[in-house]
């Protein structure tokens, strides 16, 4: 694919969205954003992004979880298959864990929640770019 992918950032932290947008645009990605889950679903329907970067903890607790389940239940294979990367501070703010911290009992992608990747905030720019690239590549091979 000669044209870089379109990414959707769904996050209520407008400063973080601006930083992620600049970083990802510098890498050649097209970036759209939504300030919350309802706007995010509407933007997914209108824009059909190639990948979604999603916060979990938005104003009303864990809205990101509800976004994932609503999106995955929408009719059409696109909504079931579009890659989602969770970018959240939930591990530093709660006791909830998306994956075990050590040992060989780690979850496989999609086992806990039907998403492709998890990144903890604050995320290093290089890690963000690497994970986005990897998730897009896996989706293309899909």
Secondary structure, DSSP 8 states (H G I E B T S, - for coil): --S--EEEEE-S-HHHHHHHHHHHHHTT-EEEEESSHHHHHHHHHHH--SEEEE-S-BTTBSHHHHHHHHHHTSSSHHHHHSEEEEEE-HHHHSS--SS-SSSS----TTSSSS-SEEEESS--HHHHHHHHHHHHHHHHH-
